[in-house]
Amino acid sequence: MGQKNKKFWEFRASTSKNSAELLLYGPISEESWWGDEVTPKQFADELKALGDISELTVRINSGGGDVFAGQAIHSLLKSHKAKVIVYVDGLAASIASVIAMAGDTVIMPRNAMMMIHNPWTIGWGNATDFRKLADDLDKIRESIIAAYQEKSGIEREQLIELLDAETWLTADEALEYGLIDEVDERKSIAASVKGGFLVMNGLQFDVRAFKNVPQIQSTATTTKSRKEVNSPMTLTVEVLAQQYPDIYNAVKKAGYDEGVKAERDRFKALQELEAPGCEEILNKARYETGETAEQVAIQIVNVLKSFRTNPLTAVIQDAAPLGEVDTSSVFDQTGTQDEEEKQKVINSIVKAANTKRGVE
């Protein structure tokens, strides 16, 4: 019995009881499953433990790996009764592309990539050993061809040409050959090639052993997708909350804090206008109408004018030491004045109140 290898997969339970997710990021097993009975059983047991699910999402970003592990996973997924939806989150190369063929629906972003080739290995031994090894590789190739053809219906001769050429396929090309079912126009994958390493969606793959190195565009989007990204978008509160929750919450908090501060300042300003007989006006402004001190001031002036002793004079005198109210000629002894003089009083009271609060 083989030794248990390090896990390279991750099953994730979904919030929905009827679905789950399988993540295949990185190499498909660091060691061969050939002769290993433990690791394949562990994978199968974890898949079974998901229960009676109706949908399984498989997300792949892998440069390939052990062919026996890949074939086993392909068979387990293919025989599962749930609908299998495969997303190529960057790269599905070599045996990882075979695993993708297990999907009832296979989806690739436009600038994701798929690579298919003949199986190869490193061996040692005599001529007899190498003849057997070549025969084994041919048998493995037949199983791979079967997986590709079952998914795509591509002609055998055409498929063999692609395998012999070690072919890197764009999403559009994979769709044309029938290897995938959809091209996701909404999603774009960051990709680059540097120093023999291919970086797809944050993962680095060593491509130095391959005959061909994929041609990656310097930009991660096509002309069409760039137009979509740069096209005007109507940004509503609902869109902001759904697509940019962090920004929405920050703006909401900032607006709330600003609103609280403004309301506190309004209350302080109204408090500075308190005068006998004006309580009802001020309370109504505080709790009902939301009026500012400037809007309430004229009402207070009219109330104070009706008082025989004209308390307005006292209010003005109280504000005069601040140097903001000129009381020398605003009122005559009869308590009468024209509209222009009345407005001066209002402005003076408001300005004095703001000065006391430290507000310009």
Salt bridges, closest charged atoms under 4 A:
GLU10 OE2 - ARG12 NE 3.37
GLU21 OE1 - ARG12 NH1 3.51
GLU21 OE2 - ARG59 NH1 3.91
ASP45 OD2 - LYS41 NZ 2.93
GLU46 OE2 - LYS7 NZ 3.26
ASP52 OD1 - LYS81 NZ 2.93
ASP89 OD2 - ARG59 NE 2.72
ASP89 OD1 - LYS187 NZ 3.49
ASP136 OD2 - LYS132 NZ 3.13
GLU142 OE2 - ARG156 NH2 2.80
GLU150 OE2 - LYS78 NZ 3.98
ASP164 OD1 - ARG141 NH1 3.58
ASP172 OD2 - ARG110 NH1 2.37
ASP181 OD2 - LYS151 NZ 2.67
ASP184 OD1 - ARG186 NE 3.27
GLU185 OE2 - ARG110 NH2 2.15
ASP206 OD2 - ARG208 NH2 2.66
ASP257 OD2 - LYS253 NZ 2.96
GLU263 OE2 - ARG266 NH2 2.78
ASP265 OD2 - LYS261 NZ 3.20
GLU274 OE2 - ARG286 NH2 2.95
ASP318 OD2 - LYS356 NZ 3.25
GLU324 OE1 - LYS351 NZ 3.32
GLU339 OE2 - LYS342 NZ 3.20
GLU341 OE2 - LYS344 NZ 3.54
